[in-house]
Amino acid sequence: MNSPFNGNARICNILKNDDCVNVGQNGQVDVTLNNGEAKVYVREGDFKM
């Protein structure tokens, strides 16, 4: 899917500590949802719990 993040950014799901992915150079990111779970991604380091 297209993302609002810059290419090569690392983004993390703020709802689950170990769910981080890298955005491709073209701004694309692969996100998999399991059993209807919610995911909210922010740039790594922009949000601390």
C-alpha positions in Angstrom: 0.0 0.0 0.0 1.1 3.6 -0.4 2.1 5.3 2.8 2.4 8.9 3.9 6.0 8.2 5.0 9.2 9.0 3.2 11.0 6.1 1.5 13.4 4.2 3.6 11.7 5.3 6.9 11.3 2.8 9.7 7.7 2.8 11.1 6.3 1.1 14.2 2.9 0.1 15.3 2.2 2.1 18.5 -0.2 -0.6 19.7 2.4 -3.4 19.7 6.0 -2.9 20.7 7.7 -5.3 18.3 5.8 -4.5 15.1 8.1 -2.3 13.0 8.6 -2.3 9.2 10.7 -0.4 6.7 9.1 1.7 4.0 10.3 1.0 0.5 12.2 3.6 -1.5 9.0 4.2 -3.5 6.9 4.9 -0.3 5.3 1.5 -0.4 4.9 -0.7 2.7 3.7 -4.2 3.3 1.2 -4.5 6.2 -0.5 -7.7 7.2 -3.6 -7.7 9.4 -4.5 -10.8 11.4 -8.0 -11.4 12.7 -9.1 -7.8 12.2 -6.4 -6.3 14.5 -5.8 -2.6 14.4 -2.5 -1.1 13.5 -1.4 2.6 13.9 2.0 3.3 12.4 4.3 6.3 13.3 7.9 6.9 12.4 10.2 5.1 14.8 11.2 7.4 17.6 8.3 9.8 17.1 6.1 8.2 19.8 7.3 6.7 23.1 5.0 4.7 25.4 
